[in-house]
Amino acid sequence: MKTAHLASACILGAITQFAAAQTSAALNKADEGRLVAIAQANIAEVAAGKMALEKSANADVKQFAQMMIDDHGKGLDETRKVAMAKNVTLPTDPDAAHQKMAADLQKLSGAAFDKAYVSKAGVADHTKVHAALKKDIADSKDADVKALATKLEPTVAHHEDMAKKLNAAVK
C-alpha cells in the first residue's frame, strides 16, 4: 500500500512539474506579439535585401543589402530559437505593409529603386523597428523576449545609422 501511495505521489509530482514547465514557457499575448513582430521585421529585411541584390547596380546599396540579409538572417534564427522554446508559431512571410512595400519596390529600377529601397527598407523600417525594440526592452515581461530585443537593438541602431548615411549619398 505504501508503494502505491509513493508511486502516486511521484506521478503527481511529475505531472505538476510538467505543467509548471509548460506554464513557464508560455508567453503572454503582448510578448508573443513582440516575438511575431521581430520575426516579421527580420523576414522583410532579408526579402528586401535579396531584391536589392538583384535590382541594384550601386555597389554601396548592394553592400548594405548583403549586410541586411546576413544580419537579419541571424536575427531571424535567434528569434526562431526563442519562439521554439516558447511554443510560438512564427509567420513565414512579411506582414501586409512589407508585402506592399516589396510590390512597390519591384516596380522600380535603377536610381529610383536604390533611393526607394534605402529610404523605405533602410531608413524608415529601421527607425520604426529600432523604436519598437526599445519599447520591447522596456515592456517585455518574458526574460527571453527582453534578452532577444536587447541583443538585436544595437545591430538595428547600426543599420539605421548606416541607412541614413547611405540615403544621403544615393541620388
VENRADA-V20525 format. One record per helix or strand of 2 or more residues. SS is the DSSP state (H for helix, E for strand). FROM is the first residue (numbers start at 1). TO is the last residue. Records with the same first field share a line. If there is no record, write none. Layout:
SS = FROM-TO + FROM-TO
//
This chain:
H = 2-25 + 29-55 + 59-85 + 96-106 + 110-139 + 143-169
//
